[in-house]
């Protein structure tokens, strides 16, 4: 009898897993970089191409890195959130200008406002690969030791900032350096 | 007004489906013939109202009626008319409607081609299909109504997903759905047989052509999907082991096992439990595929809009339909007696091996597809299982299967002698081996163990199939002409031969592409020449081209071989104006022996572009092989014996009727 019941038992076990699966968001894949130091890189600055931007910039303070491009529609959606976050002056926001046209990027920041302290230009997208970037926009938060503590995929919303980003930054600021 | 008519027609269809479920099945259980007689007319009415509903939605698309939310979300005035019509199934709501429409069509077909079946069988089959329809219609009406209106009415629609604006994808989903839904017929037959307690070879003969036709559609659908991915995704791949692909591949594997298992049940009255279980599984996996695609439990390149409420509904429906049928199976199967006995060396054993290998292959894919979900459910972290896993487990299962494919047809039913069969086939295997050793050197000038194995088995499968046909020719009467000989062979034999040749050709394609493809990813300046795999690629710049609803950066790449121009390719990067996503259109020069494939990447600076170049030997053989399999299935399903039986039974039926009439008159 058991032999014949096996398919139906297996099926209901499967159903159980599927039911749990419904309430988990599969797009939230934790980045393997979390808890690790920011990957090394050195790239020209958007503001000053002769000056190089490297991961050392993140040391000694809690900092935010936002991956963006003028071609990226979702980046435009989150732009006002970044401007708002910059105005609160909680942590410096750096930009990784990803696979973009430099002149257009400058114009974009001039026209729509500039939330960034400084921008690294990653025209070929090589550095973004090291950072495990799926696509723009993505936002990383580093602690005072330059270790990546959080990664957000996709445009930031006001809720993300209020419920996740701000409390996390407060915590990180309280950590000893 | 028109959308409301469509909505209303859908509600009527639901009511009819309820009647179609309850009355005939109760009639069959109580043997009330008036109640059973309800099945056919109600099923036809149900189909009619589904057509009306579907036509209304199509009309709204053609007229660009953006007051309908679904139309506004998936169409645009600039969309060409043929894409407006195909946009109906471009997203969740409409594709569900298409699903039910097809279910209605299959049920309608059952009402027409079931004259030779006993009344209670027909009543049960139609009733069960009605039940499936009730589930899907309720799902559509409660969670995904395509006729919902919006106010204020937007001036312009959000356009069809650019991925779907391709001729290949216009027909890919309907074909796939025809396959998925088609398995509902074999499923209904199996459940009807379990309910009625009559599992005989007649039952297998009835379900066989239905299962085969569904399998043909599924084969075509999967092939088109693979062909589309090759052309459209710009990675040069033809199969990605993506969860959604796997969702369509699992019912295919089980369906393949089913059509072979049905043969044993029909001819030998054996494997009955297997066949019933496979019929249930094939349709269950079709439903599971729908669930996986529509519920968002898995990440996939086919990112469809997802919603947990919908997921919960489908899951409940799955639990009722699949759980119910498997439970029914568990209750009835112990009483099913398979009569045919067979020995270790026999055609039955070969087909049993075929069943087991295909089923195990399906399970490994199921586990691989759902593994991330299992881990996540027990909070063990999130991972994704990639092609390395699938290739590592799938290929070793398929190699012995191809070996069995060659031997199987030569084995006699019940009892065969291994020595005899091997003596017959050793020549064929040597031919395969010669091809396996020689061909790779002709093609690429090198080889490897895996290539040797693949090509030998491919050649083996092709020549064994041809040899089987040849044997059949020799067996018939020698006085007849060759053409008469050929005509005498049943279509089913031709079908099997063709499908097995298709497997060989497919294996050739896969082996050569995997082993000998060459690819280069590099920045190319305008006017630059690059050499790869004996071809020279010259990049002649990029220009902007305007399409009806997109603007495109179109590159020109000239391909030379031995300083002779071979092809001019136009790889494109399209940006669709409304949704703003970039889309790749690869430039491909397809040939019988090789494809040259160019895909345009990002612009790197003012003169250079990222470029991907591929040389893909024998890649077309993959789709040619799959096409032959589908054609073989079609031939087998159209075999004369199904119709002959039908005619003979009709004659009997008429005779009985006239006798009854005579008795009544006297």
Interface residues (C-beta under 8 A of the other chain):
Chain A: X1 X4 X5 X7 X8 X11 X12 X14 X15 X17 X18 X19 X20 X21 X22 X23 X24 X26 X27 X28 X29 X30 X73 X99 X123 X124 X125
Chain B: X277 X280 X281 X284 X291 X295 X296 X297 X298 X299 X308 X311 X312 X315 X318 X319 X322 X323 X326 X327 X329 X330 X331 X333 X334 X370 X372 X373 X374 X376 X377 X381 X382 X384 X580 X602 X604 X605
